[in-house]
Amino acid sequence: MQDYVSVVRRRLWLLLCPLVALAAVVYLTVNKPPSFTSTATVSALAVSGGPTGQYSGTSGAKTFVANFQAALRSPAVIAQVVLNTGVTTANARNGLSSAPVGESTIIEVTYRTPVRALAEPVATEAAKRTMAFLFASQVTLASEPLATAEAALAAADQELAAFTATASTPVPDRDYEILADQISSLQTLQAEAAARQELTIAARYGGEIAAKQGQLTKLATTLTRYNELTANRSLAADNLTASRQNLDQARAQFAAGDPDRIVTPGEPVKVSPLGPAAKGGVTAFVSGLFFAGGIALLLELRRSQRLAAAADAREDVIDPPRADLPPTAPSAAEPAPITPSVTGPAPTAPEPTEPTATEPPPAIEPPPFPLPDPRSVAESPEPTEPTATEPALAEASGPKAVNPGPAQPVRGDCLPQDA
């Protein structure tokens, strides 16, 4: 938290981002042109919940509300609203909205527009056209099967009438039953005559039975066709009855959802800008906070990079790399000899010259003063004060060119090791 507070203290100007965003959104919302809303209430309480119907059952209310909200923004309803009110398609689609009242089938249709005179007509027209779209279409759909069933029944009646006109009997089923009963009676009489040993009477009954059985056989073919035509007519009549019931049910639902009776228009009301301004202002303030946080993060990253670069630069200045150190340090077994420092100017070695053929090579002169023992120097690494004889010895070493300069310590590794 201390780090966050320090960041905010260093960059107080970042707090202006959410404040400016909040002020801009509130200003723009408050200064927008005024808008008006009108709410039309649809009280369709009798269209659902019954034992039969399109919206029957326990979920009928939810299904009706879902269908109404979907149909309100359908192209067919929007086209009717545009045609009857004169608004544009975009305004009608964007300005219309609907919401149920609790869990009931009462729905409120709201239209928002900057034109006060259009608020109430558009909301009312949209509610009416939606109800008509839901239930008038059901009446239309139920009317088509009814017309088909009526045509099928008329065709069956016509075919049955044509068959009975050409048949030997208009009611072959009844004639067949009568003929079958007669044959059964004759068979009973024949059996009684045979039991009484009246063979002549029994034979006469047999001839009548044979004649009637021939008639019954011919009538059976007619009866089969007649039964087919009768069955077709019965099926067409049943379909017609079902279609009429569906149509009556659709008409009953349409009457229950009659737009002129269940839609109640509402007066246009001016929309207060405080609610939208508060909602938009909160959103803009939160967005501004995130924006300011992103800027602060970027600035802190750049600041940390600059601080790291400055720290590296200070380390290079305080502890620069030493170029005069030898590449390798002497080992512990062979300590490097150390010679005492000389306060006077250091002697410089003469530049070597190539010996000529006539000149003998120069002889190596012994050092003018004895060199210190490396072991004693290793035991006492501290430099000793130069004695009074050391300058004289340096002067007696011969004519050598000496460059005047500041006194510098003479390293032991510059002396010949085998002297």
C-alpha positions as CSV (number, residue, x, y, z in Angstrom):
1,M,0.0,0.0,0.0
2,Q,2.9,2.4,0.7
3,D,4.2,1.8,-2.8
4,Y,0.8,2.5,-4.3
5,V,0.4,5.7,-2.2
6,S,3.9,6.8,-3.3
7,V,3.0,6.3,-6.9
8,V,-0.1,8.3,-6.5
9,R,1.7,11.1,-4.7
10,R,4.3,11.3,-7.5
11,R,1.6,11.4,-10.2
12,L,-1.4,13.1,-8.8
13,W,-2.3,14.3,-12.3
14,L,-3.4,10.7,-13.2
15,L,-6.4,11.2,-11.0
16,L,-7.7,13.6,-13.6
17,C,-8.3,10.7,-16.1
18,P,-11.4,9.2,-14.3
19,L,-12.6,12.6,-13.2
20,V,-12.4,14.0,-16.8
21,A,-14.1,10.9,-18.2
22,L,-16.9,11.2,-15.6
23,A,-17.4,14.8,-16.2
24,A,-17.4,14.3,-20.0
25,V,-20.0,11.6,-20.0
26,V,-22.3,13.4,-17.5
27,Y,-22.0,16.6,-19.5
28,L,-22.8,14.9,-22.8
29,T,-25.7,12.9,-21.3
30,V,-27.3,15.9,-19.6
31,N,-27.0,18.1,-22.7
32,K,-28.5,15.5,-25.1
33,P,-31.8,16.4,-26.8
34,P,-34.8,15.4,-24.7
35,S,-36.4,12.1,-25.3
36,F,-39.9,10.8,-24.5
37,T,-41.3,7.3,-23.8
38,S,-44.8,5.8,-23.9
39,T,-45.8,2.4,-22.5
40,A,-48.6,0.4,-23.8
41,T,-49.9,-2.4,-21.5
42,V,-51.0,-5.7,-22.9
43,S,-53.3,-7.5,-20.4
44,A,-53.7,-10.9,-22.1
45,L,-54.8,-12.9,-19.1
46,A,-57.1,-15.3,-20.9
47,V,-54.7,-16.5,-23.6
48,S,-52.8,-19.0,-21.5
49,G,-53.3,-21.5,-18.7
50,G,-56.4,-23.2,-20.0
51,P,-56.8,-27.0,-20.6
52,T,-56.6,-26.6,-24.3
53,G,-55.1,-24.0,-26.6
54,Q,-51.8,-22.8,-28.0
55,Y,-50.5,-21.6,-24.6
56,S,-52.0,-24.3,-22.3
57,G,-50.3,-26.0,-19.4
58,T,-48.1,-24.7,-16.6
59,S,-45.5,-23.2,-18.9
60,G,-48.1,-21.4,-21.1
61,A,-47.4,-18.0,-19.6
62,K,-43.7,-18.2,-20.2
63,T,-44.2,-19.4,-23.7
64,F,-46.6,-16.6,-24.5
65,V,-44.2,-13.9,-23.1
66,A,-41.3,-15.4,-25.1
67,N,-43.3,-15.5,-28.3
68,F,-44.6,-11.9,-27.8
69,Q,-41.1,-10.5,-27.2
70,A,-39.8,-12.3,-30.3
71,A,-42.7,-11.2,-32.5
72,L,-42.4,-7.6,-31.4
73,R,-39.1,-7.2,-33.2
74,S,-40.0,-9.4,-36.2
75,P,-39.8,-8.0,-39.7
76,A,-43.6,-8.4,-40.2
77,V,-44.6,-6.4,-37.1
78,I,-41.9,-3.7,-37.8
79,A,-43.1,-3.3,-41.4
80,Q,-46.8,-2.9,-40.2
81,V,-45.7,-0.3,-37.6
82,V,-43.7,1.7,-40.1
83,L,-46.6,1.6,-42.6
84,N,-49.2,2.8,-40.1
85,T,-47.2,5.4,-38.1
86,G,-44.6,6.7,-40.6
87,V,-41.5,6.2,-38.5
88,T,-38.3,4.8,-40.0
89,T,-37.5,1.1,-39.7
90,A,-34.3,1.8,-37.7
91,N,-36.1,4.0,-35.2
92,A,-38.9,1.5,-34.8
93,R,-36.5,-1.4,-34.2
94,N,-34.1,0.4,-31.9
95,G,-36.7,2.3,-29.8
96,L,-39.1,-0.6,-29.1
97,S,-38.7,-2.8,-26.0
98,S,-40.9,-5.0,-23.9
99,A,-40.9,-6.6,-20.4
100,P,-43.4,-8.8,-18.5
101,V,-44.8,-7.7,-15.2
102,G,-43.5,-10.2,-12.8
103,E,-44.5,-13.8,-13.7
104,S,-47.8,-12.9,-15.3
105,T,-48.8,-12.6,-18.9
106,I,-49.2,-8.8,-18.6
107,I,-46.6,-7.2,-20.9
108,E,-45.5,-3.6,-21.1
109,V,-44.4,-2.3,-24.6
110,T,-42.3,0.9,-24.4
111,Y,-41.2,3.1,-27.3
112,R,-38.5,5.8,-26.8
113,T,-38.2,8.7,-29.3
114,P,-37.1,12.3,-29.4
115,V,-40.5,13.2,-31.0
116,R,-43.2,13.5,-28.3
117,A,-46.1,13.0,-30.8
118,L,-44.8,9.6,-32.0
119,A,-44.2,8.0,-28.6
120,E,-47.8,6.8,-27.9
121,P,-48.9,5.9,-31.4
122,V,-45.9,3.7,-32.1
123,A,-46.0,1.9,-28.8
124,T,-49.8,1.2,-29.1
125,E,-49.5,0.1,-32.7
126,A,-46.6,-2.2,-32.0
127,A,-48.5,-3.9,-29.2
128,K,-51.6,-4.4,-31.3
129,R,-49.8,-5.6,-34.4
130,T,-47.9,-8.1,-32.2
131,M,-51.0,-9.6,-30.7
132,A,-52.6,-9.8,-34.2
133,F,-49.5,-11.5,-35.5
134,L,-49.6,-14.1,-32.8
135,F,-53.4,-15.0,-32.9
136,A,-54.6,-13.8,-36.3
137,S,-52.1,-16.1,-37.9
138,Q,-53.5,-19.0,-35.9
139,V,-56.9,-18.3,-37.3
140,T,-55.5,-18.2,-40.8
141,L,-53.7,-21.4,-40.3
142,A,-56.8,-23.1,-38.8
143,S,-58.9,-21.9,-41.7
144,E,-56.8,-23.7,-44.4
145,P,-57.3,-27.2,-43.0
146,L,-61.0,-26.5,-42.7
147,A,-61.3,-25.6,-46.3
148,T,-59.4,-28.8,-47.3
149,A,-61.6,-31.0,-45.1
150,E,-64.8,-29.5,-46.5
151,A,-63.6,-30.1,-50.1
152,A,-62.7,-33.7,-49.2
153,L,-66.1,-34.4,-47.7
154,A,-67.9,-32.9,-50.7
155,A,-65.8,-35.1,-53.0
156,A,-66.7,-38.2,-50.9
157,D,-70.4,-37.4,-51.0
158,Q,-70.3,-36.9,-54.7
159,E,-68.5,-40.2,-55.3
160,L,-70.9,-42.1,-53.1
161,A,-73.9,-40.6,-54.8
162,A,-72.6,-41.5,-58.2
163,F,-72.1,-45.1,-57.1
164,T,-75.5,-45.6,-55.6
165,A,-77.1,-44.1,-58.7
166,T,-75.5,-46.9,-60.9
167,A,-75.9,-49.7,-58.3
168,S,-78.9,-52.1,-58.3
169,T,-79.9,-50.9,-54.9
170,P,-79.4,-47.5,-53.2
171,V,-78.6,-49.1,-49.8
172,P,-76.7,-52.3,-50.5
173,D,-75.7,-52.8,-46.9
174,R,-79.3,-53.0,-45.8
175,D,-80.3,-55.2,-48.7
176,Y,-77.4,-57.5,-47.9
177,E,-78.5,-57.8,-44.3
178,I,-82.1,-58.6,-45.4
179,L,-81.0,-61.2,-48.0
180,A,-78.7,-62.8,-45.4
181,D,-81.6,-63.0,-42.9
182,Q,-83.9,-64.6,-45.6
183,I,-81.3,-67.2,-46.4
184,S,-80.9,-68.0,-42.7
185,S,-84.7,-68.4,-42.4
186,L,-85.0,-70.7,-45.4
187,Q,-82.2,-72.9,-44.1
188,T,-84.1,-73.2,-40.9
189,L,-87.3,-74.3,-42.7
190,Q,-85.4,-76.7,-44.8
191,A,-83.9,-78.4,-41.8
192,E,-87.4,-78.7,-40.2
193,A,-88.9,-80.3,-43.3
194,A,-86.1,-82.7,-43.6
195,A,-86.7,-83.7,-40.0
196,R,-90.3,-84.4,-40.7
197,Q,-89.3,-86.5,-43.8
198,E,-90.9,-83.9,-46.1
199,L,-88.3,-84.2,-48.8
200,T,-90.2,-82.3,-51.5
201,I,-90.7,-79.3,-49.3
202,A,-87.1,-79.4,-48.2
203,A,-85.9,-79.6,-51.8
204,R,-88.0,-76.5,-52.7
205,Y,-86.4,-74.6,-49.8
206,G,-83.1,-75.7,-51.1
207,G,-83.8,-74.1,-54.5
208,E,-84.8,-70.8,-53.0
209,I,-81.7,-70.8,-50.8
210,A,-79.5,-71.3,-53.8
211,A,-81.1,-68.5,-55.7
212,K,-80.8,-66.1,-52.8
213,Q,-77.1,-67.1,-52.2
214,G,-76.4,-66.1,-55.9
215,Q,-78.0,-62.7,-55.3
216,L,-76.0,-62.4,-52.1
217,T,-72.8,-63.1,-53.9
218,K,-73.5,-60.4,-56.5
219,L,-74.5,-58.0,-53.7
220,A,-71.3,-58.6,-51.8
221,T,-69.2,-57.1,-54.5
222,T,-71.4,-54.0,-54.6
223,L,-71.3,-53.9,-50.8
224,T,-67.5,-53.9,-50.7
225,R,-67.2,-50.8,-52.9
226,Y,-70.0,-49.2,-51.0
227,N,-68.3,-49.8,-47.7
228,E,-65.1,-48.2,-49.1
229,L,-66.9,-45.1,-50.2
230,T,-68.7,-44.9,-46.9
231,A,-65.5,-45.1,-44.9
232,N,-63.9,-42.4,-47.0
233,R,-66.8,-40.2,-46.3
234,S,-66.7,-40.9,-42.6
235,L,-63.0,-40.0,-42.5
236,A,-63.6,-36.7,-44.4
237,A,-66.4,-35.9,-42.0
238,D,-64.1,-36.6,-39.0
239,N,-61.4,-34.3,-40.4
240,L,-63.9,-31.6,-41.1
241,T,-65.1,-31.8,-37.5
242,A,-61.5,-31.6,-36.1
243,S,-60.7,-28.6,-38.4
244,R,-63.8,-26.8,-37.2
245,Q,-62.9,-27.4,-33.6
246,N,-59.3,-26.0,-34.2
247,L,-60.8,-23.0,-36.0
248,D,-63.2,-22.4,-33.2
249,Q,-60.4,-22.6,-30.7
250,A,-58.1,-20.2,-32.7
251,R,-61.0,-17.8,-33.0
252,A,-61.6,-18.0,-29.2
253,Q,-57.9,-17.3,-28.5
254,F,-58.0,-14.4,-31.0
255,A,-61.1,-13.0,-29.2
256,A,-59.3,-13.4,-25.9
257,G,-56.3,-11.5,-27.3
258,D,-58.3,-9.0,-29.2
259,P,-55.9,-6.0,-29.5
260,D,-58.6,-3.4,-29.3
261,R,-59.7,-4.8,-25.9
262,I,-56.5,-5.8,-24.2
263,V,-54.0,-3.1,-25.2
264,T,-54.1,0.0,-23.1
265,P,-52.1,3.0,-24.5
266,G,-50.0,5.2,-22.2
267,E,-49.2,8.9,-22.1
268,P,-45.8,10.1,-23.4
269,V,-43.4,10.9,-20.5
270,K,-40.2,12.9,-20.7
271,V,-37.1,10.8,-19.8
272,S,-35.0,12.3,-17.0
273,P,-31.3,12.4,-17.9
274,L,-30.2,11.7,-14.3
275,G,-30.5,8.0,-14.5
276,P,-28.6,7.5,-17.8
277,A,-26.0,10.1,-16.6
278,A,-25.4,8.3,-13.4
279,K,-25.1,4.9,-15.1
280,G,-22.8,6.2,-17.8
281,G,-20.8,8.3,-15.3
282,V,-20.0,5.3,-13.2
283,T,-18.9,3.3,-16.2
284,A,-16.7,6.1,-17.5
285,F,-15.1,6.6,-14.0
286,V,-14.2,3.0,-13.7
287,S,-12.8,3.0,-17.3
288,G,-10.8,6.1,-16.4
289,L,-9.3,4.4,-13.4
290,F,-8.2,1.5,-15.5
291,F,-6.7,3.9,-18.1
292,A,-4.9,5.8,-15.4
293,G,-3.6,2.6,-13.9
294,G,-2.2,1.5,-17.2
295,I,-0.4,4.9,-17.7
296,A,1.0,4.7,-14.2
297,L,2.3,1.2,-14.8
298,L,4.1,2.3,-18.0
299,L,5.6,5.3,-16.3
300,E,6.8,3.2,-13.4
301,L,8.4,0.7,-15.7
302,R,10.3,3.5,-17.5
303,R,11.3,5.0,-14.2
304,S,12.7,1.7,-12.9
305,Q,14.7,1.4,-16.1
306,R,16.2,4.8,-15.7
307,L,17.1,4.2,-12.1
308,A,18.8,0.9,-13.0
309,A,20.8,2.6,-15.8
310,A,21.9,5.4,-13.4
311,A,23.0,2.9,-10.8
312,D,25.1,1.0,-13.3
313,A,26.7,4.3,-14.4
314,R,27.7,5.1,-10.8
315,E,29.2,1.7,-10.2
316,D,31.4,2.2,-13.3
317,V,32.6,5.6,-12.1
318,I,33.3,4.5,-8.5
319,D,35.2,1.3,-9.4
320,P,36.6,1.6,-12.9
321,P,38.5,-1.4,-14.4
322,R,42.3,-1.4,-13.7
323,A,44.3,-1.8,-16.8
324,D,47.7,-1.8,-15.0
325,L,47.1,-5.2,-13.3
326,P,49.0,-8.1,-14.7
327,P,46.9,-10.6,-16.7
328,T,47.8,-13.4,-14.2
329,A,48.7,-13.2,-10.6
330,P,51.9,-14.8,-9.3
331,S,51.5,-18.2,-7.8
332,A,52.1,-18.9,-4.1
333,A,55.1,-21.1,-4.7
334,E,57.0,-18.4,-6.5
335,P,56.4,-15.0,-4.8
336,A,57.2,-12.0,-6.9
337,P,60.2,-10.1,-5.5
338,I,59.4,-6.6,-4.2
339,T,62.0,-3.8,-4.2
340,P,61.9,-0.7,-2.1
341,S,60.5,2.4,-3.6
342,V,62.7,5.2,-4.7
343,T,61.8,8.7,-4.0
344,G,64.0,10.1,-6.7
345,P,63.5,10.0,-10.4
346,A,63.4,6.4,-11.8
347,P,66.3,5.5,-14.1
348,T,65.4,4.7,-17.6
349,A,67.1,2.0,-19.6
350,P,69.0,3.1,-22.7
351,E,67.6,2.1,-26.0
352,P,69.4,-0.9,-27.4
353,T,71.5,-0.4,-30.5
354,E,72.4,-2.9,-33.1
355,P,76.1,-3.8,-32.8
356,T,78.2,-3.2,-35.9
357,A,80.7,-5.5,-37.4
358,T,83.7,-3.4,-36.2
359,E,82.4,-2.8,-32.7
360,P,82.5,-5.5,-30.1
361,P,79.3,-6.3,-28.3
362,P,78.9,-4.1,-25.2
363,A,79.8,-5.7,-21.9
364,I,77.2,-6.1,-19.3
365,E,78.1,-4.0,-16.4
366,P,77.4,-5.3,-12.9
367,P,74.8,-3.4,-11.0
368,P,76.3,-0.6,-8.9
369,F,74.5,-1.8,-5.8
370,P,73.7,-5.2,-4.5
371,L,70.2,-6.4,-5.1
372,P,68.0,-7.4,-2.1
373,D,67.4,-11.0,-1.3
374,P,63.9,-12.1,-2.7
375,R,63.3,-14.2,0.4
376,S,63.9,-11.3,2.8
377,V,61.7,-9.0,0.6
378,A,58.9,-11.7,0.6
379,E,59.1,-11.9,4.4
380,S,58.8,-8.1,4.8
381,P,56.5,-6.8,2.1
382,E,56.4,-3.3,3.4
383,P,58.7,-0.9,1.5
384,T,61.8,0.4,3.5
385,E,62.8,4.0,3.6
386,P,65.6,4.8,1.1
387,T,69.0,5.5,2.7
388,A,71.3,8.3,1.9
389,T,73.5,6.2,-0.3
390,E,70.8,5.3,-2.7
391,P,70.8,8.5,-4.7
392,A,74.6,8.4,-4.9
393,L,74.5,4.9,-6.2
394,A,71.9,5.9,-8.7
395,E,74.2,8.7,-9.9
396,A,77.3,6.4,-10.1
397,S,75.5,3.9,-12.4
398,G,76.8,5.7,-15.5
399,P,75.7,8.3,-18.0
400,K,72.1,7.4,-18.5
401,A,69.2,9.5,-19.7
402,V,66.8,10.3,-17.0
403,N,63.4,11.8,-17.6
404,P,62.2,13.9,-14.7
405,G,58.8,13.0,-13.4
406,P,56.8,12.2,-10.3
407,A,58.0,9.5,-8.0
408,Q,56.5,6.2,-8.7
409,P,57.0,2.8,-7.1
410,V,59.3,0.4,-8.9
411,R,57.8,-3.0,-9.3
412,G,59.9,-5.9,-8.4
413,D,59.0,-7.9,-11.5
414,C,60.8,-5.3,-13.6
415,L,64.3,-6.2,-12.2
416,P,66.3,-9.0,-13.7
417,Q,65.6,-12.2,-11.8
418,D,69.0,-13.7,-12.4
419,A,71.1,-10.8,-11.3
